């Protein structure tokens, strides 16, 4: 029997990568900002930006450009 999280990762690798990278980015943001003591809204905004940036990163890494007829070598 496969655990539910492994099935989710197998079915949704992009979402899984986004979630994992988001958690890592927010953890780094929180850990590095401990000495600066940012306000709650500043920390929330930085976390939101980290989540959006990680989503963009995963999207760009998984992007497969479409192949056009000219590039595939087939003549019309």
N, C-alpha and C positions, 0 to 999 in steps of 0.2 A: 504494500500500500504506500503510495507516494504522498508525502505531506502536502498540505494545501498550499503552502508558500512555494514549493517547487513547481507545482502545477501552474500557479499564477505566473511565476517567472518564465516558465516555458511558453505560456500562451501570450504573455505581454512583456516581452523583453525591454521594449522602450520605456514603458511606464515604470518597470522595476529599476532600470538604470537611472531614470529621473529621480525616483524616490530615494535610492541609495546615495546618489550624488548630492541631492538636496539636503539630506540629513548630515552628510559629511561637511558640506559648505556651511550650513547653519551652525554646526558644532565648532568649526574653525572660527567663524565670526564671533560667536559667543565667547570662546576661550580667549581670542586675541583682544577682545574689547573689555575684558574684566578690569584691567588697570585703568582704562580711560573713563569708566563709569558713565556710559551714554544713557540718555533718557529712555524711557520705555518706548516711546514712539520712534525714536531714532533706531533703537535695536529692532523693533518690529519692521521698519522700513528696510534696514539692512538685510534682515532675514528674508523679506519678500523679494528683494533684488537678488539675493543668492539663489532662491528657488527658481525665479524666472531665468536667471543666467544658466543654471544647471539644465533647465528644460531646453533652452536654446542650444546649449552645448551638445546634449544628447541628440537633438533633432539634426544638427549639422553633422555629427559623427555617423548617424544612420542614414543620411541622405544618399540616395542612389540616383544620379542624373538619368533622365530618360534618354534613350538612344533614338536619334533621328534617322531617317532613311539615308541621308547623305553620309552620316558617320558609319553606318553599318555596312556600307559598300554595295548595297543593292541599287541597281539602276532602274529608273522608271520607264 
